[in-house]
Amino acid sequence: MTGTLKKGTAVEWQTPQGKTRGKVEKTLTSDTTIKGHKVSASKTDPQYLVVSDKTGAKAAHKPAALKRAGKRA
Protein backbone atom coordinates (compact mmCIF):
# COMPACT_ATOMS: atom_id res chain seq x y z
CA MET A 1 0.00 0.00 0.00
CA THR A 2 1.41 3.34 -0.95
CA GLY A 3 0.24 6.53 0.66
CA THR A 4 -1.28 7.08 4.04
CA LEU A 5 -4.44 5.42 5.29
CA LYS A 6 -6.72 7.33 7.63
CA LYS A 7 -9.17 6.19 10.29
CA GLY A 8 -12.26 4.76 8.62
CA THR A 9 -10.57 3.87 5.31
CA ALA A 10 -11.97 0.61 3.91
CA VAL A 11 -9.19 -1.90 3.25
CA GLU A 12 -8.73 -5.55 2.38
CA TRP A 13 -5.97 -8.05 3.12
CA GLN A 14 -5.17 -11.70 2.59
CA THR A 15 -5.63 -14.28 5.35
CA PRO A 16 -5.21 -18.07 5.24
CA GLN A 17 -9.00 -18.24 4.76
CA GLY A 18 -8.98 -15.78 1.84
CA LYS A 19 -9.48 -12.06 1.36
CA THR A 20 -10.85 -10.11 4.32
CA ARG A 21 -12.29 -6.62 4.42
CA GLY A 22 -12.36 -4.09 7.22
CA LYS A 23 -11.59 -0.55 8.25
CA VAL A 24 -8.55 1.24 9.58
CA GLU A 25 -9.08 2.10 13.24
CA LYS A 26 -5.73 3.68 14.04
CA THR A 27 -2.20 4.27 12.80
CA LEU A 28 0.35 2.67 15.13
CA THR A 29 3.60 4.62 15.48
CA SER A 30 5.04 3.02 18.61
CA ASP A 31 5.47 -0.53 19.90
CA THR A 32 2.12 -1.97 20.98
CA THR A 33 0.73 -5.28 22.20
CA ILE A 34 -2.43 -6.66 20.57
CA LYS A 35 -3.97 -9.91 21.84
CA GLY A 36 -0.68 -10.81 23.51
CA HIS A 37 1.43 -10.20 20.38
CA LYS A 38 4.05 -7.46 20.25
CA VAL A 39 3.70 -5.13 17.27
CA SER A 40 6.85 -3.23 16.34
CA ALA A 41 5.90 0.13 14.86
CA SER A 42 7.48 3.57 14.66
CA LYS A 43 6.88 6.92 12.96
CA THR A 44 9.20 5.84 10.14
CA ASP A 45 7.79 2.30 9.96
CA PRO A 46 4.10 2.52 10.97
CA GLN A 47 1.53 -0.23 11.05
CA TYR A 48 -2.26 0.02 10.91
CA LEU A 49 -4.74 -1.34 13.42
CA VAL A 50 -7.65 -2.70 11.39
CA VAL A 51 -11.02 -4.12 12.40
CA SER A 52 -12.54 -6.96 10.38
CA ASP A 53 -16.01 -6.23 8.99
CA LYS A 54 -16.97 -9.89 9.39
CA THR A 55 -15.74 -10.73 12.89
CA GLY A 56 -14.90 -7.42 14.55
CA ALA A 57 -11.45 -8.79 15.36
CA LYS A 58 -8.59 -6.31 15.54
CA ALA A 59 -5.16 -6.88 14.02
CA ALA A 60 -2.10 -4.86 13.07
CA HIS A 61 -0.86 -4.89 9.50
CA LYS A 62 2.06 -3.38 7.66
CA PRO A 63 1.09 -0.95 4.89
CA ALA A 64 2.29 -3.38 2.19
CA ALA A 65 -0.26 -5.99 3.36
CA LEU A 66 -3.25 -3.67 2.90
CA LYS A 67 -5.08 -2.57 -0.21
CA ARG A 68 -7.84 0.02 -0.40
CA ALA A 69 -11.10 -1.84 -0.78
CA GLY A 70 -13.27 -1.16 -3.79
CA LYS A 71 -16.95 -0.47 -3.43
CA ARG A 72 -19.21 -3.49 -3.09
CA ALA A 73 -21.99 -3.97 -5.57
Biopython code that builds the backbone (N, CA, C, O; Angstrom):
import numpy as np
from Bio.PDB.StructureBuilder import StructureBuilder

atoms = [
    (1, "MET", "N", (0.851, -1.176, 0.000)),
    (1, "MET", "CA", (0.000, 0.000, 0.000)),
    (1, "MET", "C", (0.891, 1.231, 0.000)),
    (1, "MET", "O", (1.753, 1.384, 0.866)),
    (2, "THR", "N", (0.687, 2.082, -0.946)),
    (2, "THR", "CA", (1.415, 3.337, -0.948)),
    (2, "THR", "C", (0.494, 4.436, -0.459)),
    (2, "THR", "O", (-0.724, 4.345, -0.614)),
    (3, "GLY", "N", (1.058, 5.458, 0.122)),
    (3, "GLY", "CA", (0.238, 6.533, 0.657)),
    (3, "GLY", "C", (-0.154, 6.250, 2.090)),
    (3, "GLY", "O", (0.197, 5.219, 2.662)),
    (4, "THR", "N", (-0.886, 7.186, 2.651)),
    (4, "THR", "CA", (-1.284, 7.077, 4.044)),
    (4, "THR", "C", (-2.754, 6.713, 4.140)),
    (4, "THR", "O", (-3.590, 7.248, 3.413)),
    (5, "LEU", "N", (-3.054, 5.805, 5.038)),
    (5, "LEU", "CA", (-4.439, 5.423, 5.286)),
    (5, "LEU", "C", (-4.920, 6.164, 6.532)),
    (5, "LEU", "O", (-4.174, 6.320, 7.499)),
    (6, "LYS", "N", (-6.147, 6.610, 6.501)),
    (6, "LYS", "CA", (-6.716, 7.331, 7.628)),
    (6, "LYS", "C", (-7.778, 6.485, 8.312)),
    (6, "LYS", "O", (-8.267, 5.505, 7.750)),
    (7, "LYS", "N", (-8.128, 6.875, 9.531)),
    (7, "LYS", "CA", (-9.167, 6.188, 10.287)),
    (7, "LYS", "C", (-10.437, 6.127, 9.438)),
    (7, "LYS", "O", (-10.860, 7.130, 8.864)),
    (8, "GLY", "N", (-11.041, 4.935, 9.368)),
    (8, "GLY", "CA", (-12.264, 4.757, 8.616)),
    (8, "GLY", "C", (-12.078, 4.319, 7.173)),
    (8, "GLY", "O", (-13.053, 3.990, 6.498)),
    (9, "THR", "N", (-10.823, 4.308, 6.684)),
    (9, "THR", "CA", (-10.573, 3.870, 5.314)),
    (9, "THR", "C", (-10.883, 2.384, 5.177)),
    (9, "THR", "O", (-10.423, 1.578, 5.985)),
    (10, "ALA", "N", (-11.653, 2.021, 4.169)),
    (10, "ALA", "CA", (-11.974, 0.612, 3.911)),
    (10, "ALA", "C", (-10.775, -0.044, 3.237)),
    (10, "ALA", "O", (-10.248, 0.472, 2.251)),
    (11, "VAL", "N", (-10.350, -1.183, 3.773)),
    (11, "VAL", "CA", (-9.186, -1.896, 3.246)),
    (11, "VAL", "C", (-9.493, -3.382, 3.149)),
    (11, "VAL", "O", (-10.471, -3.869, 3.717)),
    (12, "GLU", "N", (-8.640, -4.092, 2.420)),
    (12, "GLU", "CA", (-8.727, -5.546, 2.375)),
    (12, "GLU", "C", (-7.328, -6.115, 2.473)),
    (12, "GLU", "O", (-6.345, -5.455, 2.137)),
    (13, "TRP", "N", (-7.252, -7.380, 2.948)),
    (13, "TRP", "CA", (-5.972, -8.045, 3.122)),
    (13, "TRP", "C", (-6.183, -9.546, 3.005)),
    (13, "TRP", "O", (-7.298, -10.046, 3.150)),
    (14, "GLN", "N", (-5.106, -10.245, 2.744)),
    (14, "GLN", "CA", (-5.172, -11.703, 2.595)),
    (14, "GLN", "C", (-4.997, -12.386, 3.946)),
    (14, "GLN", "O", (-4.171, -11.973, 4.761)),
    (15, "THR", "N", (-5.777, -13.427, 4.171)),
    (15, "THR", "CA", (-5.632, -14.280, 5.347)),
    (15, "THR", "C", (-5.550, -15.717, 4.835)),
    (15, "THR", "O", (-5.799, -15.958, 3.654)),
    (16, "PRO", "N", (-5.209, -16.668, 5.691)),
    (16, "PRO", "CA", (-5.209, -18.066, 5.243)),
    (16, "PRO", "C", (-6.584, -18.524, 4.725)),
    (16, "PRO", "O", (-6.667, -19.452, 3.920)),
    (17, "GLN", "N", (-7.647, -17.879, 5.184)),
    (17, "GLN", "CA", (-8.997, -18.238, 4.762)),
    (17, "GLN", "C", (-9.438, -17.485, 3.506)),
    (17, "GLN", "O", (-10.526, -17.741, 2.990)),
    (18, "GLY", "N", (-8.622, -16.574, 3.013)),
    (18, "GLY", "CA", (-8.976, -15.781, 1.835)),
    (18, "GLY", "C", (-8.949, -14.294, 2.148)),
    (18, "GLY", "O", (-8.459, -13.869, 3.194)),
    (19, "LYS", "N", (-9.483, -13.521, 1.228)),
    (19, "LYS", "CA", (-9.475, -12.064, 1.362)),
    (19, "LYS", "C", (-10.458, -11.614, 2.433)),
    (19, "LYS", "O", (-11.579, -12.116, 2.512)),
    (20, "THR", "N", (-10.028, -10.666, 3.254)),
    (20, "THR", "CA", (-10.850, -10.115, 4.322)),
    (20, "THR", "C", (-10.936, -8.612, 4.152)),
    (20, "THR", "O", (-9.985, -7.970, 3.706)),
    (21, "ARG", "N", (-12.072, -8.062, 4.506)),
    (21, "ARG", "CA", (-12.285, -6.617, 4.418)),
    (21, "ARG", "C", (-12.504, -6.045, 5.812)),
    (21, "ARG", "O", (-12.972, -6.731, 6.720)),
    (22, "GLY", "N", (-12.152, -4.769, 5.957)),
    (22, "GLY", "CA", (-12.365, -4.092, 7.220)),
    (22, "GLY", "C", (-12.058, -2.624, 7.086)),
    (22, "GLY", "O", (-11.986, -2.084, 5.982)),
    (23, "LYS", "N", (-11.878, -1.980, 8.229)),
    (23, "LYS", "CA", (-11.594, -0.546, 8.246)),
    (23, "LYS", "C", (-10.401, -0.256, 9.143)),
    (23, "LYS", "O", (-10.157, -0.946, 10.133)),
    (24, "VAL", "N", (-9.665, 0.785, 8.767)),
    (24, "VAL", "CA", (-8.547, 1.243, 9.584)),
    (24, "VAL", "C", (-9.123, 1.911, 10.829)),
    (24, "VAL", "O", (-9.978, 2.791, 10.735)),
    (25, "GLU", "N", (-8.646, 1.486, 11.986)),
    (25, "GLU", "CA", (-9.084, 2.102, 13.245)),
    (25, "GLU", "C", (-8.063, 3.123, 13.729)),
    (25, "GLU", "O", (-8.418, 4.142, 14.320)),
    (26, "LYS", "N", (-6.775, 2.833, 13.467)),
    (26, "LYS", "CA", (-5.735, 3.683, 14.042)),
    (26, "LYS", "C", (-4.404, 3.413, 13.354)),
    (26, "LYS", "O", (-4.140, 2.296, 12.909)),
    (27, "THR", "N", (-3.570, 4.442, 13.270)),
    (27, "THR", "CA", (-2.200, 4.272, 12.799)),
    (27, "THR", "C", (-1.323, 4.045, 14.026)),
    (27, "THR", "O", (-1.364, 4.827, 14.976)),
    (28, "LEU", "N", (-0.536, 2.987, 14.004)),
    (28, "LEU", "CA", (0.352, 2.667, 15.127)),
    (28, "LEU", "C", (1.746, 3.196, 14.815)),
    (28, "LEU", "O", (2.331, 2.847, 13.790)),
    (29, "THR", "N", (2.276, 4.038, 15.697)),
    (29, "THR", "CA", (3.602, 4.617, 15.481)),
    (29, "THR", "C", (4.549, 4.354, 16.646)),
    (29, "THR", "O", (5.613, 4.966, 16.742)),
    (30, "SER", "N", (4.159, 3.447, 17.521)),
    (30, "SER", "CA", (5.045, 3.022, 18.608)),
    (30, "SER", "C", (4.733, 1.556, 18.912)),
    (30, "SER", "O", (3.671, 1.049, 18.552)),
    (31, "ASP", "N", (5.667, 0.888, 19.576)),
    (31, "ASP", "CA", (5.471, -0.525, 19.898)),
    (31, "ASP", "C", (4.189, -0.695, 20.716)),
    (31, "ASP", "O", (3.906, 0.085, 21.626)),
    (32, "THR", "N", (3.433, -1.717, 20.377)),
    (32, "THR", "CA", (2.120, -1.969, 20.979)),
    (32, "THR", "C", (1.941, -3.470, 21.152)),
    (32, "THR", "O", (2.593, -4.253, 20.462)),
    (33, "THR", "N", (1.080, -3.874, 22.049)),
    (33, "THR", "CA", (0.729, -5.280, 22.198)),
    (33, "THR", "C", (-0.748, -5.441, 21.873)),
    (33, "THR", "O", (-1.596, -4.741, 22.425)),
    (34, "ILE", "N", (-1.051, -6.379, 20.963)),
    (34, "ILE", "CA", (-2.429, -6.660, 20.573)),
    (34, "ILE", "C", (-2.661, -8.155, 20.754)),
    (34, "ILE", "O", (-1.956, -8.975, 20.165)),
    (35, "LYS", "N", (-3.642, -8.502, 21.559)),
    (35, "LYS", "CA", (-3.969, -9.906, 21.839)),
    (35, "LYS", "C", (-2.727, -10.712, 22.217)),
    (35, "LYS", "O", (-2.559, -11.849, 21.778)),
    (36, "GLY", "N", (-1.862, -10.114, 23.033)),
    (36, "GLY", "CA", (-0.681, -10.815, 23.509)),
    (36, "GLY", "C", (0.494, -10.840, 22.544)),
    (36, "GLY", "O", (1.534, -11.417, 22.861)),
    (37, "HIS", "N", (0.352, -10.223, 21.366)),
    (37, "HIS", "CA", (1.432, -10.198, 20.378)),
    (37, "HIS", "C", (2.039, -8.807, 20.308)),
    (37, "HIS", "O", (1.322, -7.810, 20.226)),
    (38, "LYS", "N", (3.370, -8.747, 20.342)),
    (38, "LYS", "CA", (4.054, -7.465, 20.247)),
    (38, "LYS", "C", (4.062, -6.999, 18.793)),
    (38, "LYS", "O", (4.399, -7.761, 17.886)),
    (39, "VAL", "N", (3.689, -5.748, 18.588)),
    (39, "VAL", "CA", (3.695, -5.128, 17.268)),
    (39, "VAL", "C", (4.773, -4.055, 17.286)),
    (39, "VAL", "O", (4.699, -3.102, 18.062)),
    (40, "SER", "N", (5.767, -4.214, 16.434)),
    (40, "SER", "CA", (6.847, -3.231, 16.336)),
    (40, "SER", "C", (6.453, -2.187, 15.301)),
    (40, "SER", "O", (6.314, -2.496, 14.117)),
    (41, "ALA", "N", (6.275, -0.962, 15.750)),
    (41, "ALA", "CA", (5.904, 0.132, 14.860)),
    (41, "ALA", "C", (6.635, 1.391, 15.301)),
    (41, "ALA", "O", (6.999, 1.537, 16.468)),
    (42, "SER", "N", (6.844, 2.289, 14.358)),
    (42, "SER", "CA", (7.482, 3.571, 14.661)),
    (42, "SER", "C", (6.945, 4.610, 13.680)),
    (42, "SER", "O", (6.199, 4.273, 12.760)),
    (43, "LYS", "N", (7.322, 5.871, 13.875)),
    (43, "LYS", "CA", (6.878, 6.919, 12.957)),
    (43, "LYS", "C", (7.421, 6.682, 11.556)),
    (43, "LYS", "O", (6.766, 7.023, 10.571)),
    (44, "THR", "N", (8.614, 6.100, 11.458)),
    (44, "THR", "CA", (9.198, 5.842, 10.138)),
    (44, "THR", "C", (8.784, 4.490, 9.573)),
    (44, "THR", "O", (8.964, 4.243, 8.380)),
    (45, "ASP", "N", (8.238, 3.618, 10.397)),
    (45, "ASP", "CA", (7.785, 2.298, 9.958)),
    (45, "ASP", "C", (6.447, 1.974, 10.649)),
    (45, "ASP", "O", (6.380, 1.077, 11.490)),
    (46, "PRO", "N", (5.382, 2.712, 10.286)),
    (46, "PRO", "CA", (4.100, 2.521, 10.974)),
    (46, "PRO", "C", (3.398, 1.233, 10.570)),
    (46, "PRO", "O", (3.718, 0.617, 9.553)),
    (47, "GLN", "N", (2.445, 0.850, 11.383)),
    (47, "GLN", "CA", (1.531, -0.233, 11.047)),
    (47, "GLN", "C", (0.123, 0.313, 11.277)),
    (47, "GLN", "O", (-0.059, 1.364, 11.893)),
    (48, "TYR", "N", (-0.870, -0.424, 10.767)),
    (48, "TYR", "CA", (-2.257, 0.016, 10.909)),
    (48, "TYR", "C", (-3.050, -0.996, 11.713)),
    (48, "TYR", "O", (-2.969, -2.200, 11.470)),
    (49, "LEU", "N", (-3.816, -0.499, 12.671)),
    (49, "LEU", "CA", (-4.744, -1.336, 13.423)),
    (49, "LEU", "C", (-6.035, -1.363, 12.620)),
    (49, "LEU", "O", (-6.652, -0.324, 12.388)),
    (50, "VAL", "N", (-6.440, -2.558, 12.196)),
    (50, "VAL", "CA", (-7.652, -2.696, 11.394)),
    (50, "VAL", "C", (-8.657, -3.571, 12.119)),
    (50, "VAL", "O", (-8.295, -4.419, 12.935)),
    (51, "VAL", "N", (-9.927, -3.350, 11.806)),
    (51, "VAL", "CA", (-11.020, -4.117, 12.396)),
    (51, "VAL", "C", (-11.740, -4.841, 11.264)),
    (51, "VAL", "O", (-12.173, -4.217, 10.295)),
    (52, "SER", "N", (-11.864, -6.147, 11.388)),
    (52, "SER", "CA", (-12.544, -6.964, 10.378)),
    (52, "SER", "C", (-14.029, -6.641, 10.346)),
    (52, "SER", "O", (-14.679, -6.571, 11.389)),
    (53, "ASP", "N", (-14.566, -6.445, 9.141)),
    (53, "ASP", "CA", (-16.008, -6.225, 8.990)),
    (53, "ASP", "C", (-16.796, -7.454, 9.409)),
    (53, "ASP", "O", (-17.893, -7.332, 9.954)),
    (54, "LYS", "N", (-16.249, -8.634, 9.160)),
    (54, "LYS", "CA", (-16.972, -9.886, 9.390)),
    (54, "LYS", "C", (-16.988, -10.295, 10.860)),
    (54, "LYS", "O", (-18.032, -10.680, 11.387)),
    (55, "THR", "N", (-15.831, -10.213, 11.525)),
    (55, "THR", "CA", (-15.740, -10.732, 12.891)),
    (55, "THR", "C", (-15.572, -9.658, 13.966)),
    (55, "THR", "O", (-15.805, -9.920, 15.146)),
    (56, "GLY", "N", (-15.172, -8.466, 13.568)),
    (56, "GLY", "CA", (-14.902, -7.416, 14.547)),
    (56, "GLY", "C", (-13.542, -7.556, 15.205)),
    (56, "GLY", "O", (-13.185, -6.765, 16.078)),
    (57, "ALA", "N", (-12.775, -8.573, 14.786)),
    (57, "ALA", "CA", (-11.446, -8.795, 15.362)),
    (57, "ALA", "C", (-10.493, -7.684, 14.928)),
    (57, "ALA", "O", (-10.587, -7.162, 13.817)),
    (58, "LYS", "N", (-9.581, -7.337, 15.824)),
    (58, "LYS", "CA", (-8.585, -6.308, 15.542)),
    (58, "LYS", "C", (-7.241, -6.959, 15.280)),
    (58, "LYS", "O", (-6.889, -7.959, 15.905)),
    (59, "ALA", "N", (-6.491, -6.379, 14.345)),
    (59, "ALA", "CA", (-5.162, -6.884, 14.024)),
    (59, "ALA", "C", (-4.329, -5.742, 13.471)),
    (59, "ALA", "O", (-4.861, -4.778, 12.918)),
    (60, "ALA", "N", (-3.017, -5.862, 13.626)),
    (60, "ALA", "CA", (-2.096, -4.863, 13.072)),
    (60, "ALA", "C", (-1.522, -5.397, 11.768)),
    (60, "ALA", "O", (-1.190, -6.577, 11.652)),
    (61, "HIS", "N", (-1.413, -4.506, 10.792)),
    (61, "HIS", "CA", (-0.864, -4.888, 9.495)),
    (61, "HIS", "C", (0.105, -3.827, 8.999)),
    (61, "HIS", "O", (-0.078, -2.632, 9.228)),
    (62, "LYS", "N", (1.136, -4.294, 8.315)),
    (62, "LYS", "CA", (2.055, -3.380, 7.655)),
    (62, "LYS", "C", (1.351, -2.796, 6.442)),
    (62, "LYS", "O", (0.466, -3.435, 5.874)),
    (63, "PRO", "N", (1.736, -1.582, 6.037)),
    (63, "PRO", "CA", (1.090, -0.954, 4.886)),
    (63, "PRO", "C", (1.109, -1.817, 3.626)),
    (63, "PRO", "O", (0.140, -1.810, 2.867)),
    (64, "ALA", "N", (2.180, -2.552, 3.391)),
    (64, "ALA", "CA", (2.290, -3.376, 2.187)),
    (64, "ALA", "C", (1.259, -4.508, 2.148)),
    (64, "ALA", "O", (0.966, -5.032, 1.074)),
    (65, "ALA", "N", (0.708, -4.893, 3.300)),
    (65, "ALA", "CA", (-0.259, -5.993, 3.361)),
    (65, "ALA", "C", (-1.689, -5.522, 3.089)),
    (65, "ALA", "O", (-2.587, -6.345, 2.907)),
    (66, "LEU", "N", (-1.905, -4.217, 3.061)),
    (66, "LEU", "CA", (-3.253, -3.674, 2.903)),
    (66, "LEU", "C", (-3.454, -3.070, 1.522)),
    (66, "LEU", "O", (-2.527, -2.545, 0.904)),
    (67, "LYS", "N", (-4.689, -3.160, 1.061)),
    (67, "LYS", "CA", (-5.085, -2.567, -0.212)),
    (67, "LYS", "C", (-6.403, -1.849, 0.020)),
    (67, "LYS", "O", (-7.288, -2.379, 0.693)),
    (68, "ARG", "N", (-6.541, -0.658, -0.525)),
    (68, "ARG", "CA", (-7.837, 0.022, -0.405)),
    (68, "ARG", "C", (-8.906, -0.849, -1.020)),
    (68, "ARG", "O", (-8.732, -1.387, -2.113)),
    (69, "ALA", "N", (-10.009, -0.985, -0.314)),
    (69, "ALA", "CA", (-11.102, -1.841, -0.777)),
    (69, "ALA", "C", (-11.977, -1.073, -1.762)),
    (69, "ALA", "O", (-12.301, 0.096, -1.558)),
    (70, "GLY", "N", (-12.343, -1.760, -2.823)),
    (70, "GLY", "CA", (-13.269, -1.164, -3.785)),
    (70, "GLY", "C", (-14.680, -1.195, -3.226)),
    (70, "GLY", "O", (-14.948, -1.850, -2.219)),
    (71, "LYS", "N", (-15.560, -0.495, -3.877)),
    (71, "LYS", "CA", (-16.953, -0.472, -3.433)),
    (71, "LYS", "C", (-17.614, -1.799, -3.760)),
    (71, "LYS", "O", (-17.353, -2.396, -4.805)),
    (72, "ARG", "N", (-18.470, -2.254, -2.860)),
    (72, "ARG", "CA", (-19.214, -3.494, -3.085)),
    (72, "ARG", "C", (-20.445, -3.191, -3.913)),
    (72, "ARG", "O", (-21.044, -2.120, -3.809)),
    (73, "ALA", "N", (-20.802, -4.147, -4.724)),
    (73, "ALA", "CA", (-21.994, -3.972, -5.573)),
    (73, "ALA", "C", (-23.263, -4.224, -4.797)),
    (73, "ALA", "O", (-24.357, -4.121, -5.352)),
]
sb = StructureBuilder()
sb.init_structure("model")
sb.init_model(0)
sb.init_chain("A")
sb.init_seg("    ")
for serial, (resi, resn, name, xyz) in enumerate(atoms, 1):
    if name == "N":
        sb.init_residue(resn, " ", resi, " ")
    sb.init_atom(name, np.array(xyz, "f"), 0.0, 1.0, " ", f" {name:<3s}", serial, name[0])
structure = sb.get_structure()
